Amino acid sequence: MFGGLVLNIDQMEPLVSILIPAYNAESWISDTVTSAIHQTWSRKEIIVVDDGSTDQTLAVAKRFESSNVKVVGQSNSGASAARNKALSLSQGDYIQWLDADDLLECNKIAKQMEVAKHGTKRTLLSSAWGRFMYRPRKAKFLPTPLWCDLGPIEWVLRHLEESVFISSMAWLVSRDLVEVAGPWNTQLSNNDDGEYACRTVLASDGVRFVPEAKSYYRTLIGSSLSNNRSPRKLESMCHCMELIIGYLWNREQSPRTSAACLKYLRDGLIFFYPERPDLVRRAKTLAATLGGELPAPKLPIRYDWIDRLFGLSTAKRVQANYNSVKWSLIRGWDQALACLEKESLPDQICRKP
């Protein structure tokens, strides 16, 4: 009792835990934590887990420590392990995943919580998200077939058929659903967020899309091909594809499901072919169980002559190098403009009424 009033804990707003795994994010972590602190949803806690960074990420994050911002460090164990650690330290009724270089619009969580009141504890809330480099206000919000209310199986089918995804920061997930879906898979070093999303979606009773809620996905890499060449990452990607197909196939076996899974395999084969014949064989074996086959992948037509003269591996390297140079120039230009404009982060991510 306080001042003659009885405080009913059941009438309090749900607590939202904003969980931030961080590794060598010294340049971004300040803005990311700031975007979390500026959330208009009042009942929130922010937990940053530094995954053994070798730069000043932990020191920068520590500057924000307060009664509702907790910062801890651990030895380098990978992003999934850092997320699981943050989750184990959290108390929230809802979970907001947030990578250390991404941002949330100030009312993102509040908008999703308005919708959460009308769903169940197994309703998965998604939202609009846009890509940016250094200037959030220039983020491009490009709708995809996943930007709508969808049933679990339909969501995964569209994800595979259309090769589209929703970044993990766009979700708001109840603790009930998080516990049913299970922890992040620490064995995966590539596309761990895709595997986790599909597993969580399939554990839900449906996805509610909240277009007014927005988040910002920082894109700094130049080429997916050039960033997925290590043996460990390629093996992780192949294993992830097998897991996602298995999750869907266990829920529904239909001609459409088979076709979606085969397209997913065909889209991913370019990462393994021809350098990893062992992974190619695994993909082809899985395709055969789905009643299909995997033809040799091709790059865009402008690389055909390189493929014919020097082989696909060389053509892939040329494509990766071209994309790397192109995106390096684009990044440099955007960074220079950001330095000139010097617009404050809150002004960029807090929507004006």
CORRAJO-V719984 format. One line per field, one symbol per residue. ss: DSSP state (@ for helix, = for strand, . for the rest). phi: phi as a letter, one per 40 degrees, with the letter a starting at -180 (. if undefined). A space follows every 10 residues. Layout:
ss=???
phi=???
//
This chain:
ss=.=..=...@@ @....===== ==......@@ @@@@@@@... ...======= =.....@@@@ @@...=..== ====....@@ @@@@@@@@@. ...====... ..==...@@@ @@@@@@.... ..======== ==...@@@.= .........= .@@@@@@@@@ @@.....@@@ .===@@@@@@ @......... .@@@@@@@@@ @@@..===== ========.. .......... @@@@@@@@@@ @@@@@@@@@@ @...@@@@@@ @@@@@@@@@@ @.....@@@@ @@@@@@@@@. .......... @@@@@@@@@@ .@@@@@@@@@ @@@@@@@@@@ @@@@@@@@@@ @...@@@@@. ...
phi=.afgbccccc cccccbccbb cbafbdcbdc cccdcccccc cccabbbbbc cgdbbcdccc ccccdacbbb bbbacdbhcc cccccccccc bccbbbcacc bbbbcdbdcd cccccdcbbb cbcccbacab cabbbdccdb cbdbcccaca cdccccdcdc cbfbabcccc cbbccdcdcc cgccccccba gccccccccc dcccbibbcb cccbabbcbb cbacccbbcc dccccccccc ccccccdccc cabadccdcc cccdcccccd cbcccbdccc cccccccccc gbabcccbcd dcbdcccccb gcdccccccc cccccdcccc cdcccccccc cfcccdccbb ccc
//
